[in-house]
Amino acid sequence: MEKLTLKQFRYFEALAKEGHFGRAAEACAISQPALSMQIKELEESLGANLFERSARQLRLTGFGEAFAIRVREVLRSVDELSDFARSAQGNFLSQLRIGVIPTIAPYLLPKIIGNLTHEYPSLDIQIRETQTEKLIQELEEGRLDTAILALPISEPSFAEIELFKEEFVLVRNSEDEAKPVPDSNSLREMRLLLLEEGHCFRDQALSFCNIRSGLPREGLEGSSLSTLVQMVGAGIGVTLIPEMAVPVETRSAAVSIARFKHPKPQRTIGMIWRRTSPMGEQLSKVAEIVKRSANITD
């Protein structure tokens, strides 16, 4: 077997992630023919095909899937070496790959990025917004350094830091502003609009209403809080949103906000990262900046 290179591993990882030679080449900042040649040389060195190629799609072979897991482990270890060296020298990070769930990203990220940039002007911040399950997977694979999401995650391989707690508010049509605030039992009888499957905020809302996830429901599901709030303004139903989303999502919709009496629905927001990461001390400092960005104090 000829010598394998880290460059080939990175090109392979990009192609496995993108599933398309053009997009992978663009992500790697090389030409498509050059990428194709590197992948071909890698397969020849391994003596096995990594991808199934057809006119319409590109997919990993069984060997390619197993190889991808090992490649990610190698690349993660390599990426952590430079951070380990910097942490040993007492220097801060040069790059931060941070993941955020969609019900936090639009409302908190601008402040977080602004405060991090002010504190560390040379820091290269890379953002990934997606659902919790994908964030956890990408953290495990070393594609992310840390993630901001709803706790608990309860994964032994991750360190967790609680940042703050946040209440949910009821969004209803502006014509209903004078009506009494319903309790969780009353909400079960209303047309409650929710985010689509996969969003942890959906599960938290269902839990408050004592509705089991997975049960058939009549109503509209949306991919964003913005969609849900606009539907409420159109008189279709009611919804719940986190407190941090209120200023952004309600400014252009004919809705009113109501706050629940006890028990108040809420979620715990925190940061997680791999326990094996040499960046733990630096990420703890990032967590403090995130906490300040949310105007939360101990």
C-alpha positions as CSV (number, residue, x, y, z in Angstrom):
1,M,0.0,0.0,0.0
2,E,1.4,3.4,-1.0
3,K,1.7,6.2,1.6
4,L,-1.7,7.7,2.5
5,T,-1.8,11.5,3.1
6,L,-3.8,13.8,5.3
7,K,-4.6,15.8,2.2
8,Q,-6.3,12.8,0.7
9,F,-8.2,12.2,3.9
10,R,-9.5,15.7,3.9
11,Y,-10.6,15.5,0.3
12,F,-12.3,12.2,1.0
13,E,-14.1,13.6,4.0
14,A,-15.4,16.6,2.0
15,L,-16.6,14.3,-0.8
16,A,-18.3,11.9,1.7
17,K,-20.0,14.9,3.3
18,E,-21.1,16.7,0.2
19,G,-21.8,13.7,-2.0
20,H,-20.9,15.7,-5.0
21,F,-17.5,16.3,-6.7
22,G,-18.2,19.9,-7.6
23,R,-19.4,21.0,-4.1
24,A,-16.6,19.0,-2.4
25,A,-14.0,20.6,-4.7
26,E,-15.4,24.1,-3.9
27,A,-15.3,23.3,-0.2
28,C,-11.6,22.3,-0.5
29,A,-10.7,25.2,-2.7
30,I,-9.3,23.0,-5.5
31,S,-10.5,22.1,-9.0
32,Q,-12.8,19.2,-9.6
33,P,-10.3,17.3,-11.8
34,A,-7.7,17.6,-9.0
35,L,-10.1,16.3,-6.4
36,S,-11.1,13.4,-8.6
37,M,-7.5,12.5,-9.2
38,Q,-6.7,12.5,-5.4
39,I,-9.7,10.3,-4.7
40,K,-8.7,7.9,-7.5
41,E,-5.2,7.7,-6.1
42,L,-6.5,7.1,-2.6
43,E,-8.7,4.2,-3.9
44,E,-5.8,2.7,-5.8
45,S,-3.6,2.9,-2.7
46,L,-6.3,1.2,-0.6
47,G,-7.1,-1.4,-3.3
48,A,-10.8,-0.8,-2.9
49,N,-13.6,1.5,-4.1
50,L,-14.7,4.1,-1.6
51,F,-17.7,5.4,-3.6
52,E,-20.4,4.0,-5.8
53,R,-20.6,6.3,-8.9
54,S,-23.7,6.7,-11.1
55,A,-25.0,9.5,-13.4
56,R,-27.4,10.7,-10.7
57,Q,-25.7,10.2,-7.4
58,L,-22.5,9.4,-5.5
59,R,-22.6,7.3,-2.4
60,L,-20.2,5.5,-0.1
61,T,-19.6,1.8,-0.5
62,G,-19.7,-0.4,2.6
63,F,-15.9,-0.1,2.8
64,G,-16.2,3.6,2.3
65,E,-18.5,4.0,5.3
66,A,-16.2,2.1,7.6
67,F,-13.2,4.0,6.2
68,A,-15.0,7.3,6.8
69,I,-15.3,6.6,10.5
70,R,-11.6,6.0,10.9
71,V,-10.7,9.0,8.7
72,R,-12.8,11.3,10.9
73,E,-11.0,10.0,14.0
74,V,-7.6,10.6,12.4
75,L,-8.5,14.1,11.3
76,R,-10.1,15.0,14.6
77,S,-6.9,14.0,16.4
78,V,-4.8,16.0,14.0
79,D,-7.0,19.1,14.3
80,E,-6.8,18.9,18.1
81,L,-3.0,18.8,18.1
82,S,-2.6,22.4,17.2
83,D,-5.2,23.4,19.8
84,F,-3.4,21.3,22.4
85,A,-0.1,23.1,21.6
86,R,-1.8,26.5,21.9
87,S,-3.4,25.6,25.2
88,A,-0.1,24.4,26.6
89,Q,1.4,27.8,25.6
90,G,-1.5,29.7,27.3
91,N,-2.8,31.1,24.0
92,F,-6.4,31.4,23.0
93,L,-8.0,29.6,20.1
94,S,-7.3,30.7,16.5
95,Q,-10.5,29.0,15.2
96,L,-13.8,28.1,16.8
97,R,-16.3,25.9,15.1
98,I,-19.6,26.3,17.0
99,G,-22.9,24.7,16.4
100,V,-26.3,26.2,17.5
101,I,-29.8,24.9,17.3
102,P,-32.3,26.9,15.2
103,T,-34.4,28.1,18.1
104,I,-31.4,29.9,19.5
105,A,-29.2,30.9,16.5
106,P,-31.1,33.9,15.1
107,Y,-31.7,35.5,18.4
108,L,-28.4,35.0,20.3
109,L,-25.7,34.5,17.7
110,P,-25.3,38.1,16.6
111,K,-24.5,39.1,20.2
112,I,-22.2,36.1,20.7
113,I,-20.2,36.7,17.6
114,G,-19.9,40.4,18.3
115,N,-18.7,39.8,21.9
116,L,-16.3,37.1,20.8
117,T,-14.9,39.2,18.0
118,H,-14.4,42.2,20.4
119,E,-12.7,40.0,23.0
120,Y,-10.6,38.0,20.4
121,P,-10.3,40.0,17.2
122,S,-8.2,37.3,15.4
123,L,-10.5,34.5,16.2
124,D,-11.9,32.7,13.1
125,I,-15.5,31.8,14.0
126,Q,-17.3,29.2,12.0
127,I,-21.1,28.7,12.6
128,R,-23.2,25.6,12.0
129,E,-27.0,25.9,12.6
130,T,-28.9,22.6,12.7
131,Q,-30.9,20.3,15.0
132,T,-29.6,18.8,18.2
133,E,-29.1,15.3,16.8
134,K,-26.9,16.5,14.0
135,L,-24.9,18.8,16.3
136,I,-24.1,15.8,18.6
137,Q,-23.1,13.7,15.6
138,E,-20.8,16.4,14.3
139,L,-19.3,17.0,17.7
140,E,-18.5,13.3,18.0
141,E,-16.9,13.3,14.6
142,G,-14.8,16.3,15.4
143,R,-16.4,18.6,12.8
144,L,-17.5,21.0,15.6
145,D,-15.6,22.2,18.7
146,T,-18.7,23.0,20.8
147,A,-22.5,23.5,20.6
148,I,-25.1,25.7,22.2
149,L,-28.4,23.8,22.7
150,A,-31.0,22.8,25.2
151,L,-29.8,20.6,28.1
152,P,-29.6,17.9,29.3
153,I,-27.9,15.9,26.7
154,S,-26.8,13.2,29.1
155,E,-23.9,11.9,26.9
156,P,-21.0,10.7,29.1
157,S,-18.5,11.7,26.4
158,F,-19.5,15.4,26.5
159,A,-18.9,18.1,29.1
160,E,-21.9,20.2,29.8
161,I,-22.1,23.8,31.2
162,E,-25.4,25.3,32.0
163,L,-25.7,28.9,30.8
164,F,-29.2,30.1,31.7
165,K,-32.8,29.1,31.9
166,E,-35.5,30.6,29.6
167,E,-39.2,30.7,29.8
168,F,-41.7,30.0,27.0
169,V,-44.4,32.4,26.1
170,L,-47.8,31.9,24.4
171,V,-48.3,33.5,21.1
172,R,-51.9,34.1,20.0
173,N,-53.8,36.3,17.6
174,S,-54.0,39.9,18.7
175,E,-57.8,39.7,18.9
176,D,-57.4,37.2,21.8
177,E,-55.2,39.5,23.9
178,A,-57.9,40.1,26.6
179,K,-58.7,36.5,27.0
180,P,-57.5,34.6,30.1
181,V,-54.2,32.8,29.7
182,P,-54.8,29.1,29.3
183,D,-53.1,26.5,31.4
184,S,-51.3,23.5,30.0
185,N,-54.5,21.3,30.1
186,S,-56.5,24.0,28.2
187,L,-53.7,24.2,25.5
188,R,-54.3,20.5,24.7
189,E,-57.7,21.4,23.5
190,M,-56.5,24.3,21.3
191,R,-54.9,24.2,17.8
192,L,-51.3,24.3,18.9
193,L,-48.9,24.9,16.1
194,L,-45.5,23.2,16.5
195,L,-42.1,22.9,14.9
196,E,-41.6,19.8,12.7
197,E,-40.2,16.5,14.1
198,G,-36.5,16.7,15.1
199,H,-36.6,20.0,16.9
200,C,-36.1,19.7,20.6
201,F,-38.3,22.7,21.2
202,R,-41.2,20.8,19.8
203,D,-40.7,18.0,22.3
204,Q,-40.5,20.6,25.2
205,A,-43.8,22.2,24.1
206,L,-45.5,18.9,23.9
207,S,-44.2,17.9,27.3
208,F,-45.6,21.1,28.9
209,C,-49.0,20.2,27.4
210,N,-48.7,16.6,28.5
211,I,-49.0,15.5,24.9
212,R,-47.0,12.4,23.9
213,S,-44.7,13.0,20.9
214,G,-45.6,10.9,17.9
215,L,-49.3,10.9,18.5
216,P,-51.3,12.1,15.4
217,R,-52.3,15.7,15.7
218,E,-54.4,18.1,13.6
219,G,-52.6,21.3,12.9
220,L,-49.7,22.9,11.1
221,E,-46.0,22.1,11.6
222,G,-43.4,24.5,10.5
223,S,-39.6,24.5,10.0
224,S,-39.1,27.8,11.9
225,L,-40.6,29.9,14.6
226,S,-41.2,32.7,12.1
227,T,-43.6,30.5,10.1
228,L,-45.5,29.5,13.2
229,V,-45.9,33.1,14.5
230,Q,-47.1,34.3,11.1
231,M,-49.7,31.5,11.0
232,V,-50.9,32.6,14.4
233,G,-51.2,36.1,13.1
234,A,-53.4,34.7,10.3
235,G,-55.8,33.2,12.9
236,I,-54.9,29.6,12.4
237,G,-54.0,28.7,16.0
238,V,-51.6,29.4,18.9
239,T,-48.0,28.5,19.5
240,L,-45.2,28.7,22.0
241,I,-41.9,30.4,21.5
242,P,-38.8,31.0,23.7
243,E,-38.6,34.4,25.4
244,M,-35.5,35.4,23.4
245,A,-37.4,35.1,20.2
246,V,-40.2,37.6,21.1
247,P,-38.6,40.8,19.9
248,V,-37.7,39.4,16.5
249,E,-40.6,37.2,15.7
250,T,-43.5,39.3,16.9
251,R,-42.6,42.7,15.5
252,S,-44.3,42.1,12.1
253,A,-47.2,39.8,13.0
254,A,-50.7,40.6,14.3
255,V,-50.2,38.6,17.5
256,S,-50.2,39.1,21.3
257,I,-47.9,37.6,23.9
258,A,-49.1,36.0,27.1
259,R,-47.0,34.6,30.0
260,F,-48.0,31.6,31.9
261,K,-48.6,31.4,35.6
262,H,-47.1,28.5,37.6
263,P,-46.0,26.0,36.4
264,K,-44.1,28.1,33.8
265,P,-42.7,26.2,30.8
266,Q,-39.0,26.7,30.4
267,R,-35.8,25.2,29.0
268,T,-32.2,25.1,30.1
269,I,-29.6,26.4,27.6
270,G,-26.1,25.2,27.8
271,M,-22.8,24.5,26.0
272,I,-21.3,21.1,25.4
273,W,-18.0,19.8,24.0
274,R,-16.0,16.6,24.0
275,R,-14.4,15.7,27.3
276,T,-11.3,14.7,25.4
277,S,-10.9,18.1,23.8
278,P,-7.7,19.9,24.8
279,M,-9.7,23.1,24.4
280,G,-11.8,22.7,27.5
281,E,-10.3,25.6,29.4
282,Q,-10.7,28.0,26.5
283,L,-14.3,26.7,25.8
284,S,-15.2,27.5,29.4
285,K,-14.1,31.1,28.7
286,V,-16.3,31.1,25.6
287,A,-19.2,29.9,27.7
288,E,-18.8,32.9,30.0
289,I,-18.9,35.2,27.0
290,V,-22.0,33.4,25.7
291,K,-23.6,33.8,29.1
292,R,-22.9,37.6,29.1
293,S,-24.3,37.8,25.6
294,A,-27.6,36.6,26.9
295,N,-27.5,39.2,29.6
296,I,-27.5,36.5,32.3
297,T,-25.6,36.9,35.5
298,D,-25.1,34.5,38.4
